[in-house]
C-alpha cells in the first residue's frame, strides 16, 4: 500500500484540493478549494452541519439547498480519487469503483435525507448520506473484485 497516496487521500478528505496541493498540482488544488467553498456556501453546508450536530435536523433540512448539496458527493469523492491517483495509488484495474459507488450512494442519501427515516429517526442531510458511504464502498469493492477476476 502506498503510504504517500493514503496521506494525500486523507488530506483530500479534510478539504478537497489539499491532496492536489501536496501533489504539486497547485492550479488544480486551488480550483478544487474554490469549488469546495462555492458549493459549501451555495448549499449552506456548514450551517447544515452545525444544526445537525446540535440535533436540529428539521432546521438543517429547511436551510439545505438540495440543488447545490447534490453536487457535493461526486465532487468530494472525485477530489479524493484524484489526489490518491496522482500520488501513485489506485494502480489496480477498476480501483476507482469504490470512489464512484460511494459518490453515487451518498448522492442518493442526500436525495432521501429530508424524508427517509431509519428505525424511526430522521437523520437529515449530514448523517443519512454519511451512512450511505459504507454500502457504496462495499459494492464498489465487490464490483472491482468481480471485474478484476475477468481482467485479461
Backbone torsions as a table, in degrees:
resi	resn	phi	psi	omega
1	UNK	NA	133.9	-177.4
2	UNK	-81.4	105.1	-177.6
3	UNK	-64.4	-34.3	178.0
4	UNK	-62.5	-43.5	179.6
5	UNK	-65.8	-38.9	178.5
6	UNK	-64.3	-41.2	177.7
7	UNK	-59.2	-46.4	-179.6
8	UNK	-64.9	-37.4	176.8
9	UNK	-60.2	-46.9	-178.7
10	UNK	-66.9	-36.1	175.8
11	UNK	-66.7	-34.4	177.4
12	UNK	-70.7	-29.7	173.3
13	UNK	-65.8	-39.9	179.2
14	UNK	-61.7	-45.8	176.4
15	UNK	-159.8	120.4	176.6
16	UNK	-54.2	129.6	-178.0
17	UNK	112.3	-29.5	179.9
18	UNK	-63.8	-43.1	178.5
19	UNK	-61.7	-39.3	178.6
20	UNK	-65.4	-41.6	177.6
21	UNK	-60.2	-43.7	179.2
22	UNK	-66.2	-26.8	177.1
23	UNK	-81.8	-0.2	-179.8
24	UNK	82.5	9.4	178.3
25	UNK	-95.1	74.3	-169.4
26	UNK	-66.8	-43.6	-179.4
27	UNK	-64.9	-46.1	178.3
28	UNK	-63.3	-42.8	178.9
29	UNK	-60.6	-45.7	178.4
30	UNK	-65.5	-38.5	176.7
31	UNK	-61.9	-43.4	178.7
32	UNK	-63.8	-40.5	179.2
33	UNK	-64.5	-43.3	178.0
34	UNK	-62.5	-44.0	177.5
35	UNK	-61.8	-42.6	178.4
36	UNK	-58.0	-47.7	-179.3
37	UNK	-64.0	-43.4	-179.4
38	UNK	-61.4	-51.0	179.5
39	UNK	-62.0	-38.8	-179.8
40	UNK	-61.7	-48.7	-178.4
41	UNK	-66.7	-45.9	-177.3
42	UNK	-63.6	-37.2	-178.0
43	UNK	-87.4	-11.0	-175.4
44	UNK	66.6	32.9	-170.8
45	UNK	-62.1	-41.0	179.3
46	UNK	-62.1	-39.4	177.0
47	UNK	-67.1	-39.4	177.4
48	UNK	-59.6	-45.0	178.9
49	UNK	-62.2	-45.7	-178.3
50	UNK	-60.1	-49.2	-179.6
51	UNK	-65.6	-39.6	-179.5
52	UNK	-63.1	-45.6	-178.8
53	UNK	-70.6	-17.7	175.1
54	UNK	-95.8	9.3	173.5
55	UNK	82.7	7.9	-179.7
56	UNK	-100.0	71.8	-175.8
57	UNK	-64.7	-39.9	-178.0
58	UNK	-62.1	-40.3	177.4
59	UNK	-67.6	-39.0	178.7
60	UNK	-61.7	-37.4	177.8
61	UNK	-68.2	-42.3	-178.0
62	UNK	-63.9	-38.4	-175.5
63	UNK	-88.6	-11.9	-178.6
64	UNK	-66.6	133.2	170.7
65	UNK	-99.1	95.3	-173.1
66	UNK	-65.1	-26.5	177.5
67	UNK	-61.2	-36.3	178.3
68	UNK	-89.3	-36.5	-177.5
69	UNK	-61.0	-31.0	-179.4
70	UNK	-70.1	-15.2	173.7
71	UNK	-72.4	-29.8	-170.8
72	UNK	-55.2	-53.8	-173.2
73	UNK	-58.7	-47.8	-178.5
74	UNK	-65.9	-42.0	177.4
75	UNK	-61.7	-47.4	-176.4
76	UNK	-61.5	-49.0	-178.6
77	UNK	-72.1	-30.9	174.9
78	UNK	-65.4	-42.8	179.2
79	UNK	-61.4	-39.2	177.1
80	UNK	-64.6	-47.3	179.8
81	UNK	-59.9	-45.2	-177.9
82	UNK	-61.5	-45.2	179.5
83	UNK	-63.5	-43.3	-179.6
84	UNK	-63.0	-48.2	-177.9
85	UNK	-66.7	-43.2	-180.0
86	UNK	-63.5	-24.9	179.4
87	UNK	-88.4	3.0	176.6
88	UNK	103.7	3.3	177.2
89	UNK	-86.2	174.6	174.0
90	UNK	67.5	38.1	-178.0
91	UNK	-80.6	-23.8	-177.2
92	UNK	-73.3	154.3	179.2
93	UNK	-58.8	139.4	177.0
94	UNK	63.0	24.6	-178.9
95	UNK	-63.4	-20.0	-179.1
96	UNK	-77.8	-16.1	-174.2
97	UNK	-55.6	-44.8	178.8
98	UNK	-59.8	-37.5	178.7
99	UNK	-66.2	-45.1	-178.1
100	UNK	-63.7	-48.2	-177.8
101	UNK	-69.1	-33.8	174.2
102	UNK	-62.6	-43.3	178.7
103	UNK	-61.2	-44.8	179.1
104	UNK	-61.3	-49.3	-176.1
105	UNK	-65.5	-39.5	178.4
106	UNK	-65.9	-37.5	176.2
107	UNK	-61.9	-42.3	175.5
108	UNK	-62.0	-41.5	177.0
109	UNK	-59.5	-40.2	176.9
110	UNK	-62.5	-44.7	-176.9
111	UNK	-61.7	-36.4	-177.5
112	UNK	-96.1	0.1	-171.1
113	UNK	-66.7	-20.3	-179.9
114	UNK	-83.7	-13.7	-174.6
115	UNK	-132.4	-26.3	-175.6
116	UNK	-75.3	126.7	178.3
117	UNK	-110.6	137.2	174.5
118	UNK	-112.0	120.8	-178.0
119	UNK	53.2	36.4	177.8
120	UNK	85.3	-2.2	-177.3
121	UNK	-104.7	132.0	172.5
122	UNK	-87.6	115.5	-174.0
123	UNK	-92.2	-22.6	173.9
124	UNK	78.9	-172.9	-170.3
125	UNK	-78.4	3.8	174.1
126	UNK	-109.5	-56.4	-170.5
127	UNK	-75.7	-38.2	178.8
128	UNK	-64.3	-49.7	177.0
129	UNK	-58.8	-34.8	177.9
130	UNK	-61.9	-37.6	178.6
131	UNK	-67.7	-25.8	-178.9
132	UNK	-79.0	-9.5	178.1
133	UNK	-63.2	-48.4	-174.2
134	UNK	-60.1	-50.9	177.8
135	UNK	-62.7	-34.5	177.0
136	UNK	-62.2	-46.4	178.1
137	UNK	-62.3	-44.6	-177.6
138	UNK	-62.2	-46.3	179.4
139	UNK	-64.5	-40.7	177.1
140	UNK	-59.8	-43.6	178.6
141	UNK	-66.2	-39.6	179.8
142	UNK	-64.6	-46.2	179.9
143	UNK	-65.1	-39.6	176.2
144	UNK	-58.5	-45.1	-179.3
145	UNK	-64.6	-44.4	-179.6
146	UNK	-63.5	-48.4	-179.9
147	UNK	-66.2	-33.3	178.3
148	UNK	-64.7	-30.6	178.7
149	UNK	-67.0	-27.7	-177.6
150	UNK	-98.3	5.0	178.3
151	UNK	-69.0	128.7	-177.2
152	UNK	-78.4	NA	NA
